[in-house]
Amino acid sequence: MGRALNVLGWIGYAATVAVAFATGWHDDILTFAGPAGAAKATLWAGWLGFLAYSIHCARHENLFRTIGVLRGYYWGRQIGADLYISATLSLCVIHLNSGDPLVTLLWVLPVLFYVNLAILVYVLVHFEQLVAHFG
């Protein structure tokens, strides 16, 4: 059962990534020039490294069993709360950036299930738009 959930989870993530890049693709998505080019390249490297390490972890340990163990510790619960506070803040940024409640709702499930793996994809797809808010 755990292995099937693991596979379904990765299929869901692959679908999320495919839809995000297909619907948000633009000419500058792989452009690393300009003042924010190094930051964008770092985010791409971070996402690819985090994705590779997450796949490595999934091959060696059951996520649900690990979460069950961590829930038994105060720090495990604190880390979980911290993670989902960050996810909520990220959904607020997604809403502020898009201005569309439907777009925000479409990101809720990927962010709740994949947290930073989903948030990084959103940031990569909308990097120029997000940076423009600070310029």
WOVEN-V194699 format. One record per residue. RES is the residue in three letters. NEAR is the number of other C-alpha atoms within 12 Angstrom. Layout:
res=<RES;RES>
near=<NEAR;NEAR>
//
This chain:
res=<MET;GLY;ARG;ALA;LEU;ASN;VAL;LEU;GLY;TRP;ILE;GLY;TYR;ALA;ALA;THR;VAL;ALA;VAL;ALA;PHE;ALA;THR;GLY;TRP;HIS;ASP;ASP;ILE;LEU;THR;PHE;ALA;GLY;PRO;ALA;GLY;ALA;ALA;LYS;ALA;THR;LEU;TRP;ALA;GLY;TRP;LEU;GLY;PHE;LEU;ALA;TYR;SER;ILE;HIS;CYS;ALA;ARG;HIS;GLU;ASN;LEU;PHE;ARG;THR;ILE;GLY;VAL;LEU;ARG;GLY;TYR;TYR;TRP;GLY;ARG;GLN;ILE;GLY;ALA;ASP;LEU;TYR;ILE;SER;ALA;THR;LEU;SER;LEU;CYS;VAL;ILE;HIS;LEU;ASN;SER;GLY;ASP;PRO;LEU;VAL;THR;LEU;LEU;TRP;VAL;LEU;PRO;VAL;LEU;PHE;TYR;VAL;ASN;LEU;ALA;ILE;LEU;VAL;TYR;VAL;LEU;VAL;HIS;PHE;GLU;GLN;LEU;VAL;ALA;HIS;PHE;GLY>
near=<10;16;17;13;16;24;18;16;24;24;16;21;30;22;18;29;30;18;20;27;23;15;15;24;20;17;12;18;26;20;20;21;14;13;14;20;20;16;20;29;22;19;29;26;18;22;25;19;16;23;26;15;15;24;22;14;15;24;16;14;16;23;24;18;18;17;17;14;15;17;17;15;14;12;15;17;17;15;17;21;15;15;22;22;18;19;28;24;21;29;35;23;25;33;22;17;24;23;14;16;17;13;23;25;19;21;36;27;21;33;33;25;23;30;29;31;35;37;39;35;40;43;35;37;33;30;33;30;23;21;19;12;13;10;9>
//
